[in-house]
Amino acid sequence: MGPPGGDATNPAQAMPRARKTKVQTIQPVINPHAAGADIGAREIYVAPPSALTNEPVRSFPTFTEDLRALVAWLQSFGIKSVAMEATSVYWIPLAELLEEAKIEVCLVNPRHVKNVPGRKTDVMDCQWLQYLHSVGLLRGAFRPAAEVRGPPRQTRQGHGSDPGQGAERRLPQRTSKPRPRISASNSSQRLLKREVS
C-alpha cells in the first residue's frame, strides 16, 4: 500500500496542490485622524486616536472659551473629523466651531450607534464613537452647508445699538387686542343663554 495521497512518483495520483490565493490585507483603520465626542449639557468628553496621545480621554466644560480650547486641542493632533451623537441642541455650538476650524463633523443618530455590535462596557462613549468612526462604521446625518443654514447661532441676535431693537425684528408685534379671559361663571352664563334660546 502506498502513501495516503497516492503515488508520489506518478504526478496524476499525487496529492492536489493547495491553490495560491491572493490575500488582501485590510487596514482596520480607515480614518486615522478621527476623534469622538460625547456631548453633555455641562461637559464634553473627547477621545482622539490613542496613537496620537497618551491622554485617551479629556473633558471640557461647555462654555465658549472651553469649546475653543477643545478645537485647538484637536487641531494640535491634526484631527480632520469628529464624530458626535445628536443629543438635544448641545452639539450645535461645538459643531459650528469645528466647522469654522475646517474640521468635518460626523453627526450620528444615537440609535445607530447602539445597534453596532461589540460594544464593551469599559469603553467610554467618546472612545467608542472614535473607534467606530475611525474604522468607517458610522454614517453621518445630512446637514446642509453653512451658506444654506444661515449665520451661526451667536450672531442671530439683533445687531442694533438699542438692545430692544433686535427683539422687534425677531418677534412679531401684536396688532389686535388680546381676547378677554373667560371665567367659569361667564362660560356657564353663556351656556344658560344658549339653552334658553
SVG drawing of the C-alpha trace seen along z (x, -y; Angstrom):
<svg xmlns="http://www.w3.org/2000/svg" viewBox="-85 -102 94 104">
<polyline fill="none" stroke="black" stroke-width="0.4" points="0.0,0.0 1.3,-3.4 1.2,-6.7 -2.2,-8.1 -2.1,-10.8 -1.3,-8.4 1.9,-7.5 4.5,-10.3 6.2,-9.2 3.1,-9.4 2.0,-13.0 -1.6,-12.1 -2.0,-10.4 -0.1,-13.0 -2.0,-15.0 -3.7,-18.0 -1.8,-21.3 -3.3,-23.9 -4.4,-26.9 -2.5,-30.0 -4.9,-32.7 -4.1,-36.3 -4.8,-37.5 -5.6,-41.2 -4.5,-42.8 -7.3,-45.2 -6.4,-48.1 -8.8,-48.2 -8.4,-52.0 -9.8,-53.9 -9.7,-57.4 -6.6,-57.7 -7.3,-61.3 -10.8,-60.9 -11.9,-61.8 -15.1,-61.1 -17.0,-63.4 -19.6,-62.6 -21.8,-65.7 -23.4,-66.6 -25.1,-69.7 -22.2,-70.5 -19.3,-68.6 -18.0,-67.2 -15.7,-64.2 -13.4,-63.9 -11.2,-61.0 -8.6,-61.5 -6.9,-58.4 -4.9,-56.6 -1.8,-56.5 -1.6,-60.3 -1.7,-61.0 -1.1,-59.5 -4.3,-61.1 -7.1,-58.8 -10.0,-61.0 -10.2,-64.6 -13.2,-66.5 -14.1,-70.2 -16.8,-72.4 -19.4,-73.7 -18.5,-77.4 -17.5,-79.1 -13.9,-79.7 -13.6,-76.0 -15.1,-74.8 -12.5,-76.9 -9.8,-75.3 -11.2,-71.9 -11.0,-72.7 -7.4,-74.0 -6.5,-70.8 -7.9,-68.7 -6.1,-70.8 -2.8,-70.1 -3.2,-66.4 -4.2,-67.1 -7.7,-65.8 -9.7,-66.1 -13.1,-64.6 -15.1,-64.4 -18.0,-62.0 -20.7,-63.1 -24.2,-62.0 -27.0,-64.4 -28.1,-65.0 -30.7,-67.7 -29.2,-71.0 -25.9,-70.7 -23.9,-69.6 -24.6,-72.7 -22.1,-75.2 -19.3,-72.6 -20.2,-71.6 -20.2,-75.3 -16.8,-75.9 -15.4,-72.7 -16.7,-73.7 -15.1,-77.1 -11.8,-75.3 -12.3,-73.2 -12.8,-70.0 -15.5,-67.8 -18.4,-67.0 -19.9,-63.5 -23.3,-63.9 -24.7,-60.4 -28.0,-59.1 -27.6,-57.6 -29.8,-54.7 -27.4,-53.7 -24.5,-53.7 -26.3,-51.4 -27.1,-49.0 -23.5,-48.3 -22.5,-45.0 -19.4,-44.5 -19.5,-47.4 -17.6,-46.8 -18.8,-48.2 -15.4,-49.6 -15.1,-51.9 -16.4,-55.4 -18.9,-56.6 -16.4,-59.1 -13.9,-56.3 -16.5,-54.0 -17.5,-56.8 -13.9,-57.4 -13.3,-53.8 -16.4,-53.3 -15.6,-56.5 -12.0,-55.5 -13.0,-52.2 -15.8,-53.6 -18.8,-52.2 -20.6,-55.5 -22.8,-57.2 -23.2,-60.9 -26.6,-62.6 -27.3,-65.1 -26.5,-68.6 -26.9,-71.5 -23.9,-73.6 -23.2,-76.7 -24.4,-79.0 -27.8,-77.3 -28.1,-77.2 -27.5,-80.9 -25.3,-82.7 -24.0,-80.9 -26.2,-80.9 -24.0,-83.5 -24.9,-86.2 -28.6,-85.6 -29.4,-88.2 -30.2,-91.7 -27.3,-94.0 -28.7,-97.4 -27.3,-99.8 -30.6,-99.6 -30.9,-96.2 -34.7,-96.1 -34.2,-96.8 -33.3,-93.2 -36.2,-91.9 -38.6,-93.8 -37.2,-92.0 -37.3,-88.6 -40.8,-88.7 -43.9,-89.7 -45.7,-92.7 -49.2,-92.0 -51.6,-94.2 -55.0,-93.1 -56.3,-93.5 -55.9,-90.5 -59.1,-88.4 -60.7,-88.7 -60.3,-85.8 -63.5,-83.8 -64.0,-82.8 -66.1,-79.8 -69.0,-81.9 -69.0,-83.7 -69.0,-80.4 -71.8,-78.9 -73.9,-82.1 -73.3,-81.7 -74.4,-78.0 -77.6,-79.0 -78.4,-81.7 -78.0,-79.2 -80.2,-76.6 -82.9,-79.3 -82.9,-80.5"/>
</svg>
